[in-house]
Amino acid sequence: MNIGYLEKEIIPIREQEIRDGKNLATRQPIYVVLDLQENYCSGHSDYTPITNHKGLEMRFGYIDDNLDSEDQVFCENTDEMNMPLEITRFYTDRIIAFFLTSEAAHDYLKYQNHNLSNGYVYVFCSGYANVQMDRLLENK
């Protein structure tokens, strides 16, 4: 581990974020770049995914079952379909990367956004009674 980099680069950036009021109330924030994955299940479902921090709601709709899977398009009506199959579309988060500072997470998102379908930064708490993070980020 590069302790010098942590002391000279990471911790001063986080201290500046605290002075700027960024995630001041989040204890030991971990900035995570997430990407929403589109998922489908057959029929009408009330499945509620627990990992959809962007809050996109599930939608009921249809696909044309006669088409190859790569040609199937999600539709909310059946006007132009031969054999509509009822489905539910929902989203779940996929963890892409995590960072100790907001700046680094947003820089990564800006640089890698072309590789993500619906990427965004979400802030998690590193957890209470996390002795390693307490000691790592304690004030000098």
Backbone as CSV, one residue per row, in Angstrom:
resi,resn,N_x,N_y,N_z,CA_x,CA_y,CA_z,C_x,C_y,C_z
1,MET,0.844,-1.173,0.000,0.000,0.000,0.000,0.892,1.239,0.000
2,ASN,0.539,2.205,-0.802,1.292,3.446,-0.905,0.769,4.437,0.138
3,ILE,1.332,4.386,1.333,0.893,5.221,2.447,1.125,6.704,2.141
4,GLY,2.234,7.017,1.485,2.535,8.397,1.142,1.462,9.001,0.252
5,TYR,1.003,8.239,-0.746,-0.060,8.710,-1.640,-1.347,8.956,-0.856
6,LEU,-1.645,8.043,0.055,-2.844,8.193,0.886,-2.759,9.465,1.721
7,GLU,-1.609,9.683,2.362,-1.449,10.850,3.233,-1.390,12.164,2.456
8,LYS,-0.698,12.176,1.320,-0.466,13.422,0.588,-1.560,13.755,-0.422
9,GLU,-2.265,12.749,-0.937,-3.249,12.985,-1.998,-4.691,12.733,-1.554
10,ILE,-4.972,11.544,-1.098,-6.355,11.145,-0.814,-6.939,11.877,0.391
11,ILE,-6.254,11.836,1.516,-6.797,12.437,2.733,-6.972,13.949,2.602
12,PRO,-6.024,14.698,2.012,-6.280,16.141,1.827,-7.491,16.433,0.931
13,ILE,-7.719,15.638,-0.093,-8.895,15.845,-0.946,-10.164,15.605,-0.147
14,ARG,-10.183,14.545,0.636,-11.368,14.245,1.460,-11.583,15.342,2.497
15,GLU,-10.501,15.851,3.099,-10.641,16.925,4.073,-11.227,18.178,3.418
16,GLN,-10.829,18.464,2.176,-11.380,19.609,1.455,-12.863,19.383,1.155
17,GLU,-13.229,18.161,0.790,-14.635,17.849,0.544,-15.463,18.088,1.812
18,ILE,-14.923,17.729,2.958,-15.624,17.951,4.223,-15.787,19.451,4.466
19,ARG,-14.718,20.227,4.238,-14.811,21.688,4.400,-15.837,22.281,3.437
20,ASP,-15.956,21.696,2.242,-16.923,22.161,1.248,-18.340,21.654,1.524
21,GLY,-18.496,20.802,2.537,-19.812,20.294,2.905,-20.285,19.111,2.067
22,LYS,-19.403,18.472,1.313,-19.802,17.335,0.472,-19.873,16.068,1.323
23,ASN,-21.062,15.522,1.424,-21.307,14.293,2.190,-20.758,14.397,3.603
24,LEU,-20.948,15.560,4.168,-20.471,15.838,5.513,-21.129,14.916,6.536
25,ALA,-22.414,14.594,6.333,-23.151,13.771,7.292,-22.932,12.278,7.083
26,THR,-22.351,11.899,5.950,-22.110,10.480,5.700,-20.822,10.074,6.391
27,ARG,-20.943,9.139,7.283,-19.764,8.704,8.029,-18.873,7.873,7.119
28,GLN,-17.637,8.318,6.950,-16.656,7.609,6.129,-17.249,7.191,4.784
29,PRO,-17.570,8.150,3.950,-18.210,7.806,2.673,-17.308,7.015,1.739
30,ILE,-17.909,6.091,1.041,-17.266,5.349,-0.039,-18.068,5.699,-1.288
31,TYR,-17.403,6.279,-2.271,-18.070,6.707,-3.501,-18.010,5.558,-4.497
32,VAL,-19.172,5.083,-4.895,-19.250,3.909,-5.757,-19.851,4.300,-7.104
33,VAL,-19.162,3.908,-8.171,-19.715,4.083,-9.509,-20.548,2.847,-9.803
34,LEU,-21.832,3.079,-10.073,-22.771,1.998,-10.358,-23.268,2.140,-11.788
35,ASP,-23.711,1.041,-12.352,-24.324,1.046,-13.675,-25.613,0.256,-13.575
36,LEU,-26.708,0.836,-14.071,-27.985,0.136,-14.030,-28.040,-0.920,-15.132
37,GLN,-28.374,-2.117,-14.738,-28.565,-3.205,-15.691,-30.050,-3.409,-15.901
38,GLU,-30.445,-3.512,-17.162,-31.840,-3.770,-17.498,-32.080,-5.274,-17.392
39,ASN,-33.126,-5.668,-16.685,-33.467,-7.076,-16.491,-34.934,-7.289,-16.850
40,TYR,-35.256,-8.511,-17.185,-36.635,-8.870,-17.528,-37.029,-10.150,-16.813
41,CYS,-38.292,-10.238,-16.457,-38.844,-11.510,-16.003,-40.191,-11.668,-16.701
42,SER,-40.582,-12.895,-16.919,-41.821,-13.127,-17.666,-43.031,-12.820,-16.790
43,GLY,-44.086,-12.359,-17.437,-45.330,-12.046,-16.739,-45.270,-10.725,-16.003
44,HIS,-46.339,-10.444,-15.293,-46.398,-9.238,-14.476,-45.933,-9.599,-13.084
45,SER,-44.905,-8.933,-12.628,-44.291,-9.268,-11.354,-44.306,-8.058,-10.434
46,ASP,-44.334,-8.311,-9.146,-44.190,-7.232,-8.190,-42.828,-7.320,-7.504
47,TYR,-41.898,-7.971,-8.181,-40.534,-8.087,-7.674,-39.974,-6.698,-7.419
48,THR,-39.446,-6.473,-6.253,-38.844,-5.186,-5.932,-37.358,-5.390,-5.697
49,PRO,-36.524,-4.983,-6.645,-35.084,-5.167,-6.456,-34.569,-4.275,-5.333
50,ILE,-33.666,-4.801,-4.551,-33.128,-4.015,-3.449,-31.929,-3.189,-3.897
51,THR,-31.440,-3.416,-5.090,-30.301,-2.637,-5.568,-30.690,-1.862,-6.808
52,ASN,-31.324,-0.766,-6.585,-31.662,0.161,-7.664,-31.673,1.543,-7.028
53,HIS,-30.479,2.038,-6.731,-30.357,3.276,-5.975,-30.738,4.508,-6.788
54,LYS,-30.851,4.377,-8.092,-31.281,5.504,-8.913,-32.805,5.638,-8.887
55,GLY,-33.490,4.592,-8.450,-34.925,4.668,-8.244,-35.771,4.476,-9.487
56,LEU,-35.240,3.876,-10.536,-36.066,3.618,-11.717,-37.076,2.525,-11.393
57,GLU,-38.315,2.791,-11.699,-39.378,1.846,-11.360,-39.484,0.735,-12.399
58,MET,-39.998,-0.406,-11.951,-40.240,-1.488,-12.902,-41.438,-1.131,-13.765
59,ARG,-41.467,-1.685,-14.959,-42.545,-1.399,-15.914,-43.071,-2.704,-16.479
60,PHE,-44.366,-2.760,-16.631,-44.991,-3.908,-17.265,-45.082,-3.619,-18.751
61,GLY,-44.861,-4.639,-19.555,-44.945,-4.442,-20.996,-44.913,-5.756,-21.740
62,TYR,-44.480,-5.664,-22.991,-44.528,-6.822,-23.878,-43.314,-6.824,-24.797
63,ILE,-42.968,-8.021,-25.267,-42.008,-8.177,-26.343,-42.637,-9.089,-27.395
64,ASP,-42.156,-9.012,-28.616,-42.646,-9.867,-29.696,-41.879,-11.174,-29.626
65,ASP,-42.551,-12.217,-29.201,-41.922,-13.520,-28.981,-41.469,-14.188,-30.277
66,ASN,-41.942,-13.745,-31.432,-41.552,-14.344,-32.710,-40.193,-13.850,-33.202
67,LEU,-39.713,-12.757,-32.659,-38.436,-12.191,-33.101,-37.268,-12.826,-32.357
68,ASP,-36.089,-12.792,-32.977,-34.878,-13.227,-32.282,-34.644,-12.303,-31.093
69,SER,-33.974,-12.795,-30.062,-33.823,-12.025,-28.823,-33.152,-10.676,-29.042
70,GLU,-32.179,-10.594,-29.952,-31.511,-9.305,-30.172,-32.408,-8.297,-30.911
71,ASP,-33.480,-8.767,-31.524,-34.414,-7.880,-32.236,-35.644,-7.515,-31.400
72,GLN,-35.805,-8.151,-30.256,-36.964,-7.883,-29.424,-36.827,-6.527,-28.745
73,VAL,-37.907,-5.763,-28.769,-37.938,-4.435,-28.174,-39.068,-4.387,-27.156
74,PHE,-38.779,-3.816,-26.003,-39.769,-3.664,-24.948,-40.792,-2.609,-25.366
75,CYS,-42.073,-2.952,-25.303,-43.164,-2.024,-25.643,-44.220,-2.082,-24.543
76,GLU,-44.905,-0.982,-24.367,-45.962,-0.958,-23.358,-47.327,-1.262,-23.950
77,ASN,-47.417,-1.401,-25.274,-48.684,-1.805,-25.897,-48.392,-2.895,-26.924
78,THR,-49.425,-3.545,-27.404,-49.262,-4.701,-28.292,-49.729,-4.420,-29.710
79,ASP,-49.824,-3.153,-30.091,-50.394,-2.779,-31.385,-49.703,-3.431,-32.574
80,GLU,-48.380,-3.484,-32.571,-47.650,-3.969,-33.752,-46.969,-5.311,-33.510
81,MET,-47.519,-6.136,-32.658,-46.887,-7.412,-32.331,-47.747,-8.577,-32.787
82,ASN,-47.058,-9.619,-33.238,-47.754,-10.839,-33.651,-48.130,-11.696,-32.454
83,MET,-47.134,-12.045,-31.656,-47.343,-12.895,-30.479,-46.739,-12.206,-29.260
84,PRO,-47.483,-11.288,-28.640,-46.897,-10.560,-27.511,-46.725,-11.460,-26.289
85,LEU,-45.584,-11.302,-25.644,-45.273,-12.024,-24.419,-45.217,-10.995,-23.291
86,GLU,-46.009,-11.213,-22.236,-46.009,-10.282,-21.114,-44.701,-10.409,-20.343
87,ILE,-44.110,-9.248,-20.032,-42.876,-9.241,-19.248,-42.876,-8.055,-18.293
88,THR,-41.970,-8.095,-17.354,-41.719,-6.977,-16.453,-40.262,-6.577,-16.618
89,ARG,-40.042,-5.285,-16.867,-38.669,-4.777,-16.977,-38.316,-4.092,-15.658
90,PHE,-37.150,-4.437,-15.105,-36.683,-3.803,-13.875,-35.179,-3.603,-13.972
91,TYR,-34.658,-2.779,-13.102,-33.238,-2.436,-13.120,-32.572,-2.820,-11.807
92,THR,-31.358,-3.288,-11.901,-30.538,-3.543,-10.719,-29.179,-2.890,-10.933
93,ASP,-28.547,-2.529,-9.841,-27.241,-1.887,-9.918,-26.128,-2.912,-10.040
94,ARG,-25.125,-2.538,-10.800,-23.907,-3.336,-10.938,-22.759,-2.456,-10.471
95,ILE,-21.981,-2.927,-9.516,-20.850,-2.156,-9.012,-19.746,-2.160,-10.060
96,ILE,-19.273,-0.968,-10.407,-18.210,-0.823,-11.389,-16.882,-0.533,-10.696
97,ALA,-16.866,0.470,-9.804,-15.628,0.853,-9.116,-15.988,1.630,-7.857
98,PHE,-15.044,1.731,-6.914,-15.289,2.533,-5.722,-14.062,3.379,-5.405
99,PHE,-14.324,4.510,-4.712,-13.290,5.504,-4.471,-13.452,6.105,-3.082
100,LEU,-12.387,6.725,-2.598,-12.422,7.388,-1.298,-12.814,8.851,-1.409
101,THR,-12.814,9.412,-2.620,-13.193,10.817,-2.785,-14.223,10.959,-3.902
102,SER,-15.056,11.964,-3.750,-16.072,12.258,-4.756,-15.429,12.649,-6.085
103,GLU,-14.373,13.448,-6.004,-13.685,13.910,-7.215,-13.214,12.736,-8.074
104,ALA,-12.599,11.744,-7.437,-12.085,10.593,-8.178,-13.220,9.790,-8.806
105,ALA,-14.322,9.625,-8.087,-15.455,8.862,-8.619,-16.067,9.568,-9.825
106,HIS,-16.241,10.876,-9.741,-16.827,11.616,-10.858,-15.878,11.707,-12.049
107,ASP,-14.575,11.794,-11.775,-13.595,11.762,-12.872,-13.659,10.426,-13.608
108,TYR,-13.747,9.341,-12.838,-13.835,8.012,-13.442,-15.103,7.890,-14.284
109,LEU,-16.221,8.354,-13.734,-17.497,8.287,-14.455,-17.414,9.077,-15.762
110,LYS,-16.810,10.237,-15.713,-16.678,11.061,-16.914,-15.820,10.343,-17.965
111,TYR,-14.732,9.721,-17.517,-13.813,9.050,-18.429,-14.385,7.745,-18.981
112,GLN,-15.112,7.006,-18.170,-15.585,5.666,-18.558,-17.062,5.622,-18.942
113,ASN,-17.743,6.742,-18.981,-19.180,6.752,-19.224,-19.560,6.091,-20.545
114,HIS,-18.686,6.154,-21.532,-18.993,5.530,-22.821,-19.072,4.006,-22.712
115,ASN,-18.527,3.427,-21.653,-18.581,1.978,-21.445,-19.760,1.557,-20.568
116,LEU,-20.538,2.516,-20.088,-21.635,2.224,-19.174,-22.960,2.541,-19.846
117,SER,-23.981,1.769,-19.522,-25.289,2.029,-20.122,-26.036,3.130,-19.372
118,ASN,-25.882,3.200,-18.060,-26.588,4.207,-17.266,-25.825,4.419,-15.964
119,GLY,-24.567,4.852,-16.072,-23.698,4.972,-14.911,-23.985,6.190,-14.057
120,TYR,-23.709,6.074,-12.772,-23.851,7.183,-11.841,-23.050,6.901,-10.581
121,VAL,-22.836,7.948,-9.767,-22.091,7.818,-8.516,-23.092,7.793,-7.363
122,TYR,-22.908,6.848,-6.466,-23.739,6.729,-5.277,-22.803,6.669,-4.073
123,VAL,-23.215,7.257,-2.963,-22.369,7.300,-1.776,-22.884,6.308,-0.741
124,PHE,-22.011,5.418,-0.322,-22.318,4.460,0.722,-21.529,4.820,1.978
125,CYS,-22.018,4.404,3.118,-21.277,4.541,4.370,-20.399,3.303,4.521
126,SER,-19.163,3.504,4.940,-18.270,2.351,5.075,-18.648,1.466,6.254
127,GLY,-19.555,1.901,7.084,-20.079,1.058,8.161,-19.629,1.520,9.531
128,TYR,-20.534,1.422,10.474,-20.196,1.777,11.842,-19.382,0.655,12.460
129,ALA,-18.547,1.032,13.408,-17.645,0.090,14.077,-16.683,-0.554,13.081
130,ASN,-16.364,0.172,12.024,-15.372,-0.287,11.049,-14.031,0.268,11.521
131,VAL,-13.341,-0.488,12.355,-12.129,-0.017,13.020,-11.056,0.374,12.012
132,GLN,-10.919,-0.374,10.922,-9.895,-0.046,9.929,-10.153,1.324,9.304
133,MET,-11.392,1.602,8.910,-11.692,2.912,8.317,-11.618,4.015,9.368
134,ASP,-12.028,3.723,10.610,-11.911,4.709,11.676,-10.460,5.155,11.827
135,ARG,-9.579,4.201,11.873,-8.145,4.520,12.071,-7.535,5.155,10.835
136,LEU,-7.963,4.717,9.666,-7.417,5.256,8.421,-7.792,6.726,8.247
137,LEU,-9.034,7.079,8.564,-9.529,8.426,8.285,-9.640,9.310,9.527
138,GLU,-9.089,8.872,10.659,-9.195,9.703,11.860,-8.381,10.989,11.693
139,ASN,-8.853,12.024,12.374,-8.148,13.305,12.327,-6.817,13.179,13.058
140,LYS,-5.831,13.870,12.533,-4.481,13.791,13.114,-4.388,14.565,14.397
